[in-house]
Amino acid sequence: MEFTSHMGVALEEARAAAERGEVPVGAVVVGPKGEVVARAGNRTRELCDPTAHAEVLAIRGACRVLGQERLADHDLYVTLEPCPMCAGAISFARIRRLYFGASDPKSGGVSVGARVFARPQCHHAPEVYDGLAAEDAEAILRSFFAARR
């Protein structure tokens, strides 16, 4: 099967999150046939929920749609490197592949910081591909934070 990036959908979710006043992060869960199963943007402020990160909401949505707690043959596209909490959720959901855009040197949990998937306590580590549409993801984040300073 030919690779098709779904980062454009994640970027749409990030832009929508920014319009809601949320930190602009978007995520999309893609099924084994390349179909979008669930998509989400950050909603921590709207839901008054510190766990309402885009990744967690997209994973919850996909599990609800599919009626299962594991997404072993699914991929996750995220505009920003997942934090340690989201990396843990990705591991527990058994996501097959993680694609992310911008790196997060401050709060990342995959390539920097906690490096959750590299820990011996991690039960499942997805294949990780970084830098997908990183410039677009970084631009959305920069614009969002510049407007708040």
N, C-alpha and C positions, 0 to 999 in steps of 0.2 A: 504494500500500500504506500502511496506517495505521501510525504509529509505535508501537512497543511497546518500552518500556525493559526491558533485562535487568540493570539495576543490582541488582535484588534478588538475583539469582544471585551476582553479584560480592560483595555484602555477606555472603551465606551463606559464601562462601569465605574472606572476611576474618575472620569469626567463628571458623571452623574453624582458621584459621592461629593466631589468638590462643590458642585452646585447646591448640594444640601448642607454645605458647611462642614462636611466630614473630611478627614485626611484622605486625599484622593488615591485610594488603592482599590483595584478591581481584581476579581478572580472569576474563573470559569472552569467548570468540571466538564470534561469531554469524554464521551463513551468510546467503546472499542471500535465503533464504526465511524468515528469522527463526528458524532452528533453532540450538540451542546445539551447537557443534561440539566445543569443548573448554573446560574451566574449571579454575582452579587458584588456590591461595593460596601465599603465600611459603613457601619451604622451605629457606632458606639455612642454617639451623642443622642441621636434620634431615639434609640432604644434604652438609653441609660444603662448600657451593658458593656463593661470593659472587654468582654469576650466576643463582641459582635464585629470581629474583623472580617474582611471580605472572604478570606480563605475558609474560616470556620462557617460562615453563613452559606457559602457555596457548597461546602461538604455536607452540611446539615440538609440543605435543599436537595442535593443529589441522593442522599441516603433516604430521605422521605419519599422522593419520586420513585425510587427503585425498591423501596421496602426492605432495605438491608443496611447493615452497619459497616460493611466493607466495600471498598471500591477498587479491588485488586486489578481490574483491567481498565481502569480509568486514569486519565491524565488531568493535571491541574495547571492552569496558566494563571500567573499572578504578576501584576505590574511591579511589585516591590518584593525584594527578598523577604521571605516569611520570618517573623519573630520566633523566639523559642516556643511560645505557646502554640502558634500555628504549625510550626514544624512538628510538634508533638501530635497535634490533631492529624496532620498529614500521615505521620507514621502509623497512628492507631487506625486510620481509615484504610491503610494499605494501598495508598495511591501508587500507581505504577511509575509514572514519570511526573516530575515537577519541572516546569519551565517558568523562569522568572526574568523580569526585565532589569530594573535598577537594583544595584547592590545597596545594602543598608549598613554602612560601617558603624552606625550608632546602636541600632537595635536588632540587627540581623541575627538569625539563629541557625543559618545553614552554612554559609561560607565564612562568616566571621563570628565573633562572640561565642555563644554556647556550642555552636556546631553540633546540633542535636543528632544528626544522622551518623556522625563519626563516633558517638559514645557507645561503649559496650552495652549499656542498658537499653539502647534503641532496638526494638524488636523487628522493625522493618525500615529500610532506607530505600526511598525511590531513586530511580535514575534522575540526576539533576542536570539541567541545562540552563545556564545563566546568560544574561546579556541580550535576550530577545527583545527587540524594540526598546532597548535601554534608554536611548536618547529621548524618545517620545515620553516614556514613563518619567524620566528625570525632569523633563520640561514641564510636565503637568504638576509635579511636586514643587519645583522651584517657583512656578507662577503662583500656586496656592499659598505658599509660605511668604512670598514677597508681598502679596496683597494684605497679609496680616501683620506685617512689621511696620 
